[in-house]
Amino acid sequence: MIETACEVRIVPRGLELQISGSAQRVEQAHLILENIASLGPNLTSHDVYYAIRLSKNGDFSLLRELSSEVIVTTHRGRQIRPKTAGQKRYVKSISESDIVFGIGPAGTGKTYLAMAAAVAALRRKDVDRIILTRPAVEAGEHLGFLPGDLQDKVDPYLRPLYDALYDIMGQELYMKYRERGIIEVAPLAYMRGRTLDDCFVILDEAQNCTPEQIKMFLTRLGFGSQAVITGDITQVDLPPGKVSGLILIQKILRDVEGIGFCYLNENDVVRHPLVQRIIEAYELYESWHEGEQGETEK
């Protein structure tokens, strides 16, 4: 990755790395290598990718800040930490506000970081339970066609939440906590009529909630509880004519004290680098399409 980005050749010689290329490019590669070496043994490909991006303005201080900010350690000993400036702001907002909205495109770690913060809060005994919920809205498919009873039908919608918890806690501990009611994963409809005290509650895929559903969810929050609401307002799967509650709630609650709004963008994508380019291409197309429509209306 460094060779390609810096247009240099890097050859290992014993305990040394020899870098060859133009003086400016060699210096850039040298700085990247020095800074990623300071991150320790938990180095990921995204750390390298982000270091390359930071090298363009020569500021590596953020990389070191991110490496020292551990949210939680997984059951396998892997440290979960924010990987971008936007994710750092998001994690900080979760630590400072009782209700946080994390809004951004796919791959920005909205749900995963919220899960990590929830597990950390449970380990610190700040909360007694973790409740994870999302609306069971079809992304162009039909729920009724799925086999089995209601739980079997909604399980595929909750699978991303299970997967994140397995990764952080391990399947055995997750199953134990779920049996004891310490962790609850349920469709949003199951939240109606409840009061959630001493809980860390995560509402995922909130762009597929109606305004009434978001209001219902937010008014469930009890004493000692915290809520994180995540969603991508560019991927609304509601039927035509239905307004996304996540879009509307930004106008209603923007100035309410104690509520945080954190916006992530393509620069915070921690999936394959192509995901960032796909998001940028869609944004470019949509802005062009909106401009063309505006001209047509004129």
C-alpha positions as CSV (number, residue, x, y, z in Angstrom):
1,M,0.0,0.0,0.0
2,I,2.8,2.4,0.9
3,E,4.8,1.5,-2.2
4,T,1.8,2.2,-4.4
5,A,0.8,5.5,-2.7
6,C,4.3,6.9,-2.5
7,E,5.6,5.5,-5.8
8,V,8.6,4.0,-4.0
9,R,10.1,0.6,-3.6
10,I,10.5,-0.9,-0.1
11,V,12.9,-3.8,0.4
12,P,13.4,-5.5,3.8
13,R,17.1,-6.2,4.7
14,G,17.3,-7.9,8.0
15,L,15.9,-5.5,10.6
16,E,15.9,-2.6,8.2
17,L,13.7,-1.3,5.4
18,Q,15.4,0.2,2.4
19,I,13.3,2.8,0.5
20,S,14.2,3.8,-3.0
21,G,12.6,6.5,-5.2
22,S,12.7,10.3,-5.5
23,A,13.9,12.2,-2.4
24,Q,10.4,13.7,-1.7
25,R,8.6,10.3,-2.1
26,V,11.2,8.5,0.0
27,E,10.7,11.0,2.8
28,Q,7.0,10.6,2.7
29,A,7.2,6.8,2.9
30,H,9.8,7.2,5.7
31,L,7.4,9.3,7.8
32,I,4.5,6.9,7.2
33,L,6.5,4.0,8.3
34,E,7.8,5.8,11.4
35,N,4.3,6.8,12.4
36,I,2.6,3.4,11.9
37,A,5.5,1.8,13.8
38,S,4.5,3.9,16.8
39,L,1.0,2.3,16.9
40,G,2.2,-0.9,18.4
41,P,1.2,-4.5,17.6
42,N,-2.5,-4.0,16.9
43,L,-1.8,-2.5,13.4
44,T,-4.5,-2.9,10.8
45,S,-4.6,-2.2,7.1
46,H,-6.9,0.7,7.8
47,D,-4.2,2.3,10.0
48,V,-1.8,2.2,7.1
49,Y,-4.5,3.5,4.7
50,Y,-5.3,6.4,7.1
51,A,-1.6,7.2,7.7
52,I,-1.1,7.5,3.9
53,R,-4.0,9.9,3.8
54,L,-2.6,12.0,6.7
55,S,0.8,12.1,5.1
56,K,-0.6,14.4,2.4
57,N,-0.7,17.3,4.9
58,G,2.1,16.0,7.1
59,D,0.0,15.9,10.3
60,F,0.4,12.5,12.0
61,S,-0.7,13.7,15.5
62,L,-4.3,12.5,14.9
63,L,-3.0,9.0,14.2
64,R,-1.2,8.8,17.5
65,E,-4.3,10.2,19.3
66,L,-6.5,7.6,17.8
67,S,-4.1,4.7,18.7
68,S,-4.2,5.7,22.4
69,E,-8.0,6.0,22.6
70,V,-9.3,2.4,23.3
71,I,-13.0,2.0,23.8
72,V,-13.1,-1.6,24.8
73,T,-11.0,-4.8,24.3
74,T,-12.6,-7.8,22.7
75,H,-12.7,-11.3,24.1
76,R,-9.7,-12.1,21.9
77,G,-7.7,-9.2,23.2
78,R,-8.2,-7.0,20.2
79,Q,-8.5,-3.3,21.0
80,I,-11.4,-1.4,19.5
81,R,-10.7,2.3,18.9
82,P,-11.8,5.1,16.7
83,K,-10.0,5.0,13.4
84,T,-10.8,8.4,11.9
85,A,-11.3,12.0,13.2
86,G,-15.1,11.6,12.6
87,Q,-15.2,8.4,14.6
88,K,-13.3,10.1,17.4
89,R,-15.9,12.9,17.6
90,Y,-18.6,10.3,17.6
91,V,-17.1,8.3,20.5
92,K,-16.6,11.6,22.4
93,S,-20.2,12.6,21.8
94,I,-21.4,9.2,23.2
95,S,-19.3,9.7,26.3
96,E,-20.7,13.2,26.9
97,S,-24.4,13.0,25.9
98,D,-27.3,10.7,27.1
99,I,-28.8,10.7,23.6
100,V,-26.6,10.7,20.5
101,F,-27.5,10.5,16.8
102,G,-24.8,8.9,14.6
103,I,-25.7,9.7,11.0
104,G,-23.5,8.7,8.1
105,P,-23.0,6.3,5.2
106,A,-22.4,2.6,5.2
107,G,-19.0,1.5,6.6
108,T,-18.4,4.4,8.9
109,G,-18.6,2.2,12.1
110,K,-21.8,3.9,13.5
111,T,-23.3,0.7,14.9
112,Y,-20.1,-1.1,15.8
113,L,-18.6,1.7,17.8
114,A,-22.0,2.2,19.6
115,M,-21.9,-1.5,20.5
116,A,-18.3,-1.2,21.8
117,A,-19.3,1.8,23.9
118,A,-22.3,-0.2,25.2
119,V,-20.2,-3.2,26.2
120,A,-17.7,-0.9,27.9
121,A,-20.5,0.7,29.9
122,L,-21.8,-2.7,30.9
123,R,-18.3,-3.8,32.0
124,R,-17.9,-0.6,34.1
125,K,-21.3,-1.3,35.6
126,D,-22.6,2.1,34.4
127,V,-25.7,0.2,33.1
128,D,-27.3,-3.1,33.9
129,R,-28.5,-4.1,30.4
130,I,-27.8,-3.5,26.7
131,I,-30.9,-3.3,24.5
132,L,-30.4,-3.4,20.7
133,T,-33.3,-2.7,18.4
134,R,-34.0,-1.9,14.7
135,P,-37.1,-1.5,12.6
136,A,-38.0,-4.7,10.6
137,V,-38.3,-2.9,7.2
138,E,-37.6,-4.7,4.0
139,A,-34.8,-3.4,1.7
140,G,-36.7,-4.1,-1.5
141,E,-37.8,-7.6,-0.2
142,H,-40.9,-9.0,1.4
143,L,-40.8,-10.1,5.1
144,G,-43.8,-12.3,4.6
145,F,-42.0,-14.6,2.2
146,L,-39.4,-15.6,4.8
147,P,-40.1,-19.0,6.4
148,G,-40.8,-19.6,10.1
149,D,-42.6,-17.8,12.9
150,L,-42.3,-14.0,13.8
151,Q,-38.9,-14.4,15.5
152,D,-37.5,-16.4,12.5
153,K,-38.8,-13.7,10.2
154,V,-37.1,-10.8,12.1
155,D,-33.9,-12.5,12.9
156,P,-32.3,-11.7,9.5
157,Y,-32.9,-8.0,10.2
158,L,-31.1,-8.3,13.6
159,R,-28.2,-10.4,12.3
160,P,-25.8,-7.4,12.0
161,L,-26.4,-6.7,15.7
162,Y,-25.7,-10.3,16.6
163,D,-22.5,-10.4,14.5
164,A,-21.1,-7.2,16.2
165,L,-21.7,-8.6,19.7
166,Y,-20.2,-12.0,18.8
167,D,-17.1,-10.2,17.6
168,I,-16.8,-8.0,20.8
169,M,-17.9,-10.4,23.5
170,G,-17.6,-13.9,22.1
171,Q,-20.6,-16.1,21.3
172,E,-20.5,-17.9,24.6
173,L,-20.7,-14.8,26.8
174,Y,-23.3,-13.2,24.5
175,M,-25.6,-16.3,24.8
176,K,-25.2,-16.3,28.6
177,Y,-26.0,-12.7,28.9
178,R,-29.0,-13.0,26.5
179,E,-30.4,-15.9,28.5
180,R,-30.2,-13.8,31.7
181,G,-31.8,-10.8,30.1
182,I,-28.6,-8.7,30.4
183,I,-28.6,-8.3,26.6
184,E,-31.8,-8.0,24.6
185,V,-32.1,-7.9,20.8
186,A,-35.6,-7.1,19.5
187,P,-37.5,-5.4,16.7
188,L,-38.5,-1.8,17.4
189,A,-42.2,-2.7,17.8
190,Y,-41.3,-4.6,21.0
191,M,-40.3,-1.3,22.7
192,R,-43.8,0.2,22.8
193,G,-45.2,0.7,26.3
194,R,-41.9,0.0,28.1
195,T,-39.7,2.2,30.4
196,L,-36.0,1.4,30.0
197,D,-34.1,2.2,33.2
198,D,-30.3,1.7,33.6
199,C,-29.9,0.6,30.0
200,F,-27.6,1.3,27.1
201,V,-30.1,1.3,24.2
202,I,-29.0,1.3,20.5
203,L,-31.5,1.9,17.7
204,D,-30.0,0.9,14.4
205,E,-31.1,1.7,10.9
206,A,-33.2,4.6,12.2
207,Q,-33.6,6.0,8.7
208,N,-36.3,3.4,8.3
209,C,-38.3,4.6,11.3
210,T,-41.3,6.8,10.9
211,P,-41.5,10.0,12.9
212,E,-44.0,8.3,15.3
213,Q,-41.6,5.4,15.8
214,I,-38.7,7.6,16.7
215,K,-40.8,9.6,19.1
216,M,-42.0,6.3,20.7
217,F,-38.5,5.1,21.1
218,L,-37.0,8.3,22.6
219,T,-39.8,8.5,25.1
220,R,-39.0,5.0,26.4
221,L,-35.7,6.2,28.0
222,G,-35.7,6.0,31.8
223,F,-33.3,7.0,34.6
224,G,-29.7,6.0,34.3
225,S,-30.1,5.1,30.6
226,Q,-28.3,6.2,27.5
227,A,-29.4,5.9,23.8
228,V,-27.5,5.9,20.6
229,I,-29.5,6.2,17.4
230,T,-27.7,5.3,14.1
231,G,-28.7,5.6,10.5
232,D,-27.9,6.5,6.9
233,I,-30.3,9.0,5.5
234,T,-29.2,8.2,1.9
235,Q,-30.6,4.6,2.2
236,V,-34.2,5.0,3.3
237,D,-36.3,1.8,2.6
238,L,-39.7,3.2,3.7
239,P,-42.6,3.0,1.2
240,P,-43.0,6.0,-1.1
241,G,-44.7,8.9,0.6
242,K,-43.5,7.9,4.1
243,V,-41.2,10.4,5.8
244,S,-38.0,9.2,7.5
245,G,-38.2,10.0,11.2
246,L,-34.4,10.3,11.3
247,I,-34.5,13.1,8.7
248,L,-37.3,15.0,10.6
249,I,-35.8,14.5,14.1
250,Q,-32.7,16.6,13.1
251,K,-34.9,19.6,12.8
252,I,-37.0,18.9,15.9
253,L,-34.2,18.1,18.4
254,R,-31.2,20.0,17.0
255,D,-31.1,22.6,19.8
256,V,-32.2,20.4,22.7
257,E,-29.5,20.3,25.5
258,G,-28.1,16.9,26.3
259,I,-28.7,15.5,22.8
260,G,-25.7,15.1,20.4
261,F,-25.7,14.9,16.6
262,C,-22.6,13.4,15.0
263,Y,-22.2,13.3,11.3
264,L,-19.9,10.9,9.6
265,N,-18.9,11.0,5.9
266,E,-17.0,9.1,3.2
267,N,-13.7,10.1,5.0
268,D,-14.8,7.9,7.9
269,V,-15.4,4.7,6.0
270,V,-13.4,1.8,7.4
271,R,-14.3,-0.8,4.9
272,H,-12.6,-1.5,1.6
273,P,-11.2,1.8,0.1
274,L,-13.6,1.2,-2.9
275,V,-16.6,1.8,-0.5
276,Q,-15.4,5.4,0.0
277,R,-15.1,5.9,-3.8
278,I,-18.6,4.4,-4.3
279,I,-20.1,6.8,-1.8
280,E,-18.3,9.7,-3.4
281,A,-19.6,8.7,-6.8
282,Y,-23.2,8.4,-5.6
283,E,-23.0,11.8,-3.9
284,L,-21.6,13.3,-7.1
285,Y,-24.4,11.7,-9.2
286,E,-27.1,12.8,-6.8
287,S,-25.9,16.4,-6.6
288,W,-25.8,16.5,-10.5
289,H,-29.2,14.9,-10.7
290,E,-30.7,17.4,-8.3
291,G,-29.2,20.3,-10.2
292,E,-30.6,18.9,-13.5
293,Q,-34.0,18.6,-11.9
294,G,-33.8,22.2,-10.7
295,E,-33.0,23.4,-14.1
296,T,-35.9,21.5,-15.6
297,E,-38.3,23.0,-13.1
298,K,-37.1,26.5,-14.0
